[in-house]
Structures are given as structure tokens and as C-alpha cells.
Amino acid sequence: MSLSIEIGYVTKENVNLILAKAAQQARSLAIAAGFLTDDTKDATIQKASGQAKALAGKLKGYTPQ
């Protein structure tokens, strides 16, 4: 059954798994793109916060020229 799910071959036995996989992939794409929805806002804000902290760490001691 995992092969049919991987290639997107829909049957009545795997349709729920295929839809769940598609929903998770869509959510991951939205988070990666920074697209805010009620479902992605927390993860998107956490990602942005982590990126901001990483940038702040790289800028310690930086002096603009």
C-alpha cells in the first residue's frame, strides 16, 4: 500500500492516507514560504524567531563600515 500512496494511486483503502499526506505537505510548504494561516501561524512565528536569533548571533560584534 505504501507504493500506491507514494505515487498517488488513489483507492478506497488509501484515500484517507493520501489526503493526510497531501495536507501535511501543504502545511509544510506554507510554513517554509512564511504563509500565515490559522494552522501555520505558530510554526511560522517559531521559524522566524529562530532565524532572527541566528542572525542576531552572527551580528554580535559587527561594526558597520
Buried (B, 14 or more C-beta within 10 A) or exposed (E): EEEBBEEEEEEEEBEEBBEEBEEEEBBEEBBEEEEEEEEBEEBBEEBEEEEEEEEEEEEEEEEEE
